[in-house]
Amino acid sequence: EMNGKHAFDMLVQDLTAQVEQSETDRGEKAESKAKKLQAKADAEGSLSDTTSTMQADSQYLTDLEGTCGQKASDFEMRQQLRSEEIEAIAKAVEILSSGAVAGNAEKHLPSLVQKGTSLAQLRASSSQPQQRAADFLLAQGKRMDSRVLSALAVRVAEDPFSKVKKIIKDLIVRLMEEANEEAEHKGWCDTE
């Protein structure tokens, strides 16, 4: 009977140890599960943040590419307009610089024939070189739809003749500066 009791006590002690070990294991597993669930929730939140950030960045990239593309095409159009404006201004300077402009209209004006009414306007203008230059600039401004040339034509017609060359030179400098600024901005856009 003593052996039976001892075997029973050993069995109870063994079962008690197993229950305690199982409870400890269950607690550790529950804690591990809670940590994993928290990590999963954190990862899902991070994924959501990253996805929304990626979508915002993709939209920004699309907008930036569209803006840069538009600016590049605008830049090309403005470069063309600037070159035409500079060419028209150079012709005006040539007209103003010539001392024999008043007497040689037939000699100089045929080389300035453009399109439409510009030649007729130049021939119909007064014999003063300043007025001819103003009419030429106005005609070129209308032909090229350039507000800069139209404004210059108004100033040429109003200002004394001595200031005309200075105005034209200032305009050329300003146009060149604008062209350089646009080229720098286009370079930035291209790198973006």
MODELLER restraints for C-alpha pairs under 7 A, 6 or more apart:
rsr = mdl.restraints
at = mdl.atoms
rsr.add(forms.Gaussian(group=physical.xy_distance, feature=features.Distance(at['CA:68:A'], at['CA:189:A']), mean=5.55, stdev=0.5))
rsr.add(forms.Gaussian(group=physical.xy_distance, feature=features.Distance(at['CA:72:A'], at['CA:186:A']), mean=6.27, stdev=0.5))
rsr.add(forms.Gaussian(group=physical.xy_distance, feature=features.Distance(at['CA:75:A'], at['CA:182:A']), mean=6.62, stdev=0.5))
rsr.add(forms.Gaussian(group=physical.xy_distance, feature=features.Distance(at['CA:79:A'], at['CA:179:A']), mean=6.73, stdev=0.5))
rsr.add(forms.Gaussian(group=physical.xy_distance, feature=features.Distance(at['CA:82:A'], at['CA:175:A']), mean=6.64, stdev=0.5))
rsr.add(forms.Gaussian(group=physical.xy_distance, feature=features.Distance(at['CA:85:A'], at['CA:149:A']), mean=6.87, stdev=0.5))
rsr.add(forms.Gaussian(group=physical.xy_distance, feature=features.Distance(at['CA:86:A'], at['CA:172:A']), mean=6.55, stdev=0.5))
rsr.add(forms.Gaussian(group=physical.xy_distance, feature=features.Distance(at['CA:88:A'], at['CA:137:A']), mean=6.90, stdev=0.5))
rsr.add(forms.Gaussian(group=physical.xy_distance, feature=features.Distance(at['CA:88:A'], at['CA:140:A']), mean=6.77, stdev=0.5))
rsr.add(forms.Gaussian(group=physical.xy_distance, feature=features.Distance(at['CA:89:A'], at['CA:168:A']), mean=6.79, stdev=0.5))
rsr.add(forms.Gaussian(group=physical.xy_distance, feature=features.Distance(at['CA:92:A'], at['CA:133:A']), mean=5.37, stdev=0.5))
rsr.add(forms.Gaussian(group=physical.xy_distance, feature=features.Distance(at['CA:92:A'], at['CA:137:A']), mean=6.98, stdev=0.5))
rsr.add(forms.Gaussian(group=physical.xy_distance, feature=features.Distance(at['CA:93:A'], at['CA:165:A']), mean=7.00, stdev=0.5))
rsr.add(forms.Gaussian(group=physical.xy_distance, feature=features.Distance(at['CA:95:A'], at['CA:101:A']), mean=6.68, stdev=0.5))
rsr.add(forms.Gaussian(group=physical.xy_distance, feature=features.Distance(at['CA:95:A'], at['CA:133:A']), mean=6.58, stdev=0.5))
rsr.add(forms.Gaussian(group=physical.xy_distance, feature=features.Distance(at['CA:96:A'], at['CA:129:A']), mean=6.03, stdev=0.5))
rsr.add(forms.Gaussian(group=physical.xy_distance, feature=features.Distance(at['CA:96:A'], at['CA:130:A']), mean=6.81, stdev=0.5))
rsr.add(forms.Gaussian(group=physical.xy_distance, feature=features.Distance(at['CA:96:A'], at['CA:133:A']), mean=6.72, stdev=0.5))
rsr.add(forms.Gaussian(group=physical.xy_distance, feature=features.Distance(at['CA:101:A'], at['CA:129:A']), mean=6.53, stdev=0.5))
rsr.add(forms.Gaussian(group=physical.xy_distance, feature=features.Distance(at['CA:102:A'], at['CA:127:A']), mean=5.70, stdev=0.5))
rsr.add(forms.Gaussian(group=physical.xy_distance, feature=features.Distance(at['CA:102:A'], at['CA:128:A']), mean=6.51, stdev=0.5))
rsr.add(forms.Gaussian(group=physical.xy_distance, feature=features.Distance(at['CA:102:A'], at['CA:129:A']), mean=6.46, stdev=0.5))
rsr.add(forms.Gaussian(group=physical.xy_distance, feature=features.Distance(at['CA:113:A'], at['CA:119:A']), mean=5.48, stdev=0.5))
rsr.add(forms.Gaussian(group=physical.xy_distance, feature=features.Distance(at['CA:118:A'], at['CA:136:A']), mean=6.97, stdev=0.5))
rsr.add(forms.Gaussian(group=physical.xy_distance, feature=features.Distance(at['CA:118:A'], at['CA:139:A']), mean=5.38, stdev=0.5))
rsr.add(forms.Gaussian(group=physical.xy_distance, feature=features.Distance(at['CA:121:A'], at['CA:135:A']), mean=6.81, stdev=0.5))
rsr.add(forms.Gaussian(group=physical.xy_distance, feature=features.Distance(at['CA:122:A'], at['CA:132:A']), mean=6.16, stdev=0.5))
rsr.add(forms.Gaussian(group=physical.xy_distance, feature=features.Distance(at['CA:122:A'], at['CA:135:A']), mean=6.24, stdev=0.5))
rsr.add(forms.Gaussian(group=physical.xy_distance, feature=features.Distance(at['CA:122:A'], at['CA:136:A']), mean=6.22, stdev=0.5))
rsr.add(forms.Gaussian(group=physical.xy_distance, feature=features.Distance(at['CA:125:A'], at['CA:131:A']), mean=6.88, stdev=0.5))
rsr.add(forms.Gaussian(group=physical.xy_distance, feature=features.Distance(at['CA:125:A'], at['CA:132:A']), mean=6.02, stdev=0.5))
rsr.add(forms.Gaussian(group=physical.xy_distance, feature=features.Distance(at['CA:125:A'], at['CA:135:A']), mean=6.94, stdev=0.5))
rsr.add(forms.Gaussian(group=physical.xy_distance, feature=features.Distance(at['CA:126:A'], at['CA:132:A']), mean=6.74, stdev=0.5))
rsr.add(forms.Gaussian(group=physical.xy_distance, feature=features.Distance(at['CA:130:A'], at['CA:156:A']), mean=6.90, stdev=0.5))
rsr.add(forms.Gaussian(group=physical.xy_distance, feature=features.Distance(at['CA:130:A'], at['CA:157:A']), mean=6.69, stdev=0.5))
rsr.add(forms.Gaussian(group=physical.xy_distance, feature=features.Distance(at['CA:130:A'], at['CA:161:A']), mean=6.35, stdev=0.5))
rsr.add(forms.Gaussian(group=physical.xy_distance, feature=features.Distance(at['CA:131:A'], at['CA:157:A']), mean=5.96, stdev=0.5))
rsr.add(forms.Gaussian(group=physical.xy_distance, feature=features.Distance(at['CA:134:A'], at['CA:153:A']), mean=4.48, stdev=0.5))
rsr.add(forms.Gaussian(group=physical.xy_distance, feature=features.Distance(at['CA:134:A'], at['CA:154:A']), mean=6.86, stdev=0.5))
rsr.add(forms.Gaussian(group=physical.xy_distance, feature=features.Distance(at['CA:134:A'], at['CA:156:A']), mean=5.51, stdev=0.5))
rsr.add(forms.Gaussian(group=physical.xy_distance, feature=features.Distance(at['CA:134:A'], at['CA:157:A']), mean=5.47, stdev=0.5))
rsr.add(forms.Gaussian(group=physical.xy_distance, feature=features.Distance(at['CA:135:A'], at['CA:153:A']), mean=6.85, stdev=0.5))
rsr.add(forms.Gaussian(group=physical.xy_distance, feature=features.Distance(at['CA:137:A'], at['CA:149:A']), mean=5.86, stdev=0.5))
rsr.add(forms.Gaussian(group=physical.xy_distance, feature=features.Distance(at['CA:137:A'], at['CA:150:A']), mean=6.58, stdev=0.5))
rsr.add(forms.Gaussian(group=physical.xy_distance, feature=features.Distance(at['CA:137:A'], at['CA:153:A']), mean=5.17, stdev=0.5))
rsr.add(forms.Gaussian(group=physical.xy_distance, feature=features.Distance(at['CA:138:A'], at['CA:149:A']), mean=6.52, stdev=0.5))
rsr.add(forms.Gaussian(group=physical.xy_distance, feature=features.Distance(at['CA:138:A'], at['CA:150:A']), mean=5.01, stdev=0.5))
rsr.add(forms.Gaussian(group=physical.xy_distance, feature=features.Distance(at['CA:138:A'], at['CA:153:A']), mean=5.20, stdev=0.5))
rsr.add(forms.Gaussian(group=physical.xy_distance, feature=features.Distance(at['CA:141:A'], at['CA:147:A']), mean=6.49, stdev=0.5))
rsr.add(forms.Gaussian(group=physical.xy_distance, feature=features.Distance(at['CA:141:A'], at['CA:149:A']), mean=4.74, stdev=0.5))
rsr.add(forms.Gaussian(group=physical.xy_distance, feature=features.Distance(at['CA:141:A'], at['CA:150:A']), mean=4.93, stdev=0.5))
rsr.add(forms.Gaussian(group=physical.xy_distance, feature=features.Distance(at['CA:156:A'], at['CA:164:A']), mean=5.77, stdev=0.5))
